[in-house]
Each structure stands twice: as C-alpha cells, then as structure tokens.
Amino acid sequence: MTSVSVEAWSHGDGYLTVDTQEWINDRGEYADDLTDGLREWMDANGHEWPHDDVIAKWITDRTGEPPAGLHGDGGLWHHNLVNFSDHLIDDLGFVVLSSAGYGDLMITVSDRLGLYVAPTVYRSTVDALEEWADYSDATGECVNGHRWETHDTVRLHAWDGADMTTYRVPDLVRVPFDDRSRAYVACPTCSKAVRFACRF
C-alpha cells in the first residue's frame, strides 16, 4: 500500500497526495532494457512524443505482433492525469498494455510545466487492471479506530457505513502551529489525525 500525505496551505485548505514514484513502484518493476529500447527507437524513428500509436508501432516492430489492452483484451489503456484534479498523483500520463514476449507493461510519460520527459517502461507486478486505474481511492484510520475512505480524494465517508454523513476532505485539513509539514486530516468523529494509505 502506498502511503498518503496531506498537502496543506492552512486550516480547511489542503488535499491528499502520494509520491508518484512510490505509487508506480507498488504496481510495476522498472525495465531498463525496454526503457532504453523505446527511447532509442523513438530517436531513430523521429518520434518526439510516445503517443499510443507510437508505442504500438514500437511493440509491433520489436515483437512482430501489435499490443493489446492489459491481459490481451481490447485496445491500449491510456490515462493522462496532467492538469486534472481529484486524484492522488499528478503530472503523469501512462499507458498499460499487454505485449507478446514482454507481458503486461506500463509506460509512463510526464509533462512537467510543458517540458517533455522521456518515457519509462515498467513490467506490471499486479494482476488487476483496477490497480492501475485506482489513483483516487484511499482509506484511513485515526488512533481511536475510526476508519474512513475516499473514492475521489474530496469526499470522506465512514468505512463501515455507520456514519452516513459525507465530509469534505479539504474542510478537515488541520495545520498545527502553521507548520505545513505537520498537516493532517482531522477525524470527523474525534478530531484526531487520520492516517491514509492508497488501498493497493
């Protein structure tokens, strides 16, 4: 499970986030040979950006067979999280696919402030596509055992449904002594700090 931290500006103003690389490492294993191969192939073939069709051409060129969606069903599965909200990771686009000879792969691309970052290839270490799709779910618990969950990083619900109220995560952010490094989400029941983790 990936640990979740709280980024905050002040009381009632903040959000949940995870370290993007940690999130990726929980789901894939860095493939240096494929990463180097993809980057070299792109340079040799004049491709500046690894769009889905470029990745499909690279896999087809290497294996003789086009890639498919994870586990061989459907098209390439693509997500671009740059400049969107309500997710735990940001500045990341990625493609998850299945390739003959290479198995399930995840290829990441980051676009940081408009600056292109070369693609990185990972071999998937998880079994379910849902684990790659889940970048907005987190569960948490305070020291008193009150458990909470969010499916969009904005709305907080009781984990067991005992409390039917929906709370807003930003409203519950607390910054003790104006020290943003100590920011936390206050438990709606007892006000103690809730420690979150991304569920996978």
N, C-alpha and C positions, 0 to 999 in steps of 0.2 A: 504494500500500500504506500502511496506517495503522501508525504506529509503536506499539510496545507497551512499556509501562513496568512496573516492578516496585514494588508497594506492599508494604512490609515493616514488621514490628514488631521482629524480631530474627533471628538466625541460625535457619534452619529454620522460619520463620513468616512467610509472605507469599503474595502472589498476583500474577497478571498482569492488567493493565488497559489500556484505551485511553481516550483522550479521546473522549467520546461524540459531541461535535460534529464532531470530525475524522473519526470513523467514518462519520457521516452524510454529511459533505461529500464523502467518497470515492465515495458512491453516488447522491447527489442534488444538485439545484440548488434553492436556496431560491426559492419562488414567492410574492413578497409580495402580488401581486394575489389569488391564491387563498387565501392565509392570511387576509388582511383579509376576503375574501368569506365564508369559512367562519365566522370569529369573529362577524362582523356578522349572518349568517344565524342562527347559534345564539342570539345575544342576542334577535333579533327573534322567534324561534320558541320561546323559553323553554327551550332545551336547555342544561343545565349541564355535561354531560359528553359528549364525542364518541364514544359507543359506535358499533359497526359499523353499526347500523341508522340512527343519526343521520347518519353520513357518507353512507350510501347514499341517504337522503332528500335531503341537500344536493346530491349529484351529480345525482340524478334531477330535482330542482327546477331546477337550472341548465341541464341538457342535454336533458331530456325522455326520457332513457334511463337505466336502472339501471346501476350499475357492475358489473364482474366482477373475477375474480382477475386478477393480472398477466398481460398479453397476452390477456385476454378469456376465460380458461378457468377455470371454477369460481367459487366464492364468494370474498369478500374474505379476504385472507390476514392474519391478526392474530397478533401476538406481544406478550406482556406480560412484561417482564423484571424488574419490580419485585419485590424480596424473594426472588429466586432466586439460585442460585449457579452456578458453572462456566460463566461467560460473561465476555467481555471488557468489556462495557458493562453499566451498571445504571441503575436508576431511569428506565426508558424503556418505554413501550408504543408500538407503532406498527402501522399498517395499510398494506399495499401493495395497490394495486388498479389496474385499467385503466378509463379513463373515455372515453366518446365525446367528442371535441373537445379533451380535455386530455391524452390519452395515459396513460402509466404514472405514477402518483403514489404518494408515500409520505407519510403523515400521522403525525406524532409527538405524543405526549402524555406529559408527565412528571408523576409523583405523588411529590413530594419531601416526605417526612415527613408525608404526608396532606394536603399543600397542593396544590390543583389548579393546574396550569399550562396556559394556553390552548394549543390545538392549533396546530401549524405544518405547512405543506404544502410538500413538495419535489417537483420533477419528477425522475423517475428518470433517471439518466445511465448506468445499467448495463443489460446485456441479459438477464442470467440471474437468475431468482428466487433461485437458490442464493447469490448475492452479498448479498441482503438477509437470507437465512437464516443466513449464516455470522457468528456473533458469539462463537464459541468456538475457532476454528482460528487457530493461529499457527505460524510457522516461525522458526527462529533458527540463528545460526552464531557460533562463537567465533573468536578471532583465529587459531587453529590450523586452521581449516577444518572442524571437526567440526560437522555440521548436524543439527538436531533439530526435531521437530514435536510439537504437541499438538493434539488434537481436542476437548478438554474443559477445557483450561487447568489440569488437575490432573495428568494422566499424560503423561510425556515419553517419546518414542520416537526412535530413530535414524532420520533422514530416509531413508537408503538401506537400512535393514533390516540393516545389518552387525552391529549390536549388538541382540540380541533382548530385552535386559532392559528392563523398564518401570520408569521412575523417577518419583518423586513430585516435582512442581514445588515445593511448599512446603518439602520437605526440603532442596532445593538452594539455597534463598534464602540469600544472604550479605549482611551489613550491616557493611561495613568501619568500624572505629573508632566503632561505634554511631551512624553518620551515616546515617539512613534515606534521605536524598536520594541516596546512592550505592549503594543496594541493587541487587543483580543476582542472576541465576540462574547458578550455577556449572556449567560443562560437566561432565557425569559422567565424561568421559574424561580431561580435563586440568585441570579446576578453573578455567579461565579464564572470564570473563564471556561469557554467551551473549546476543546482541542479537536481540530478536524483532521481527517485523512481522506484522500481520494479513495473510493471503495475498492479499486482493484490494486 
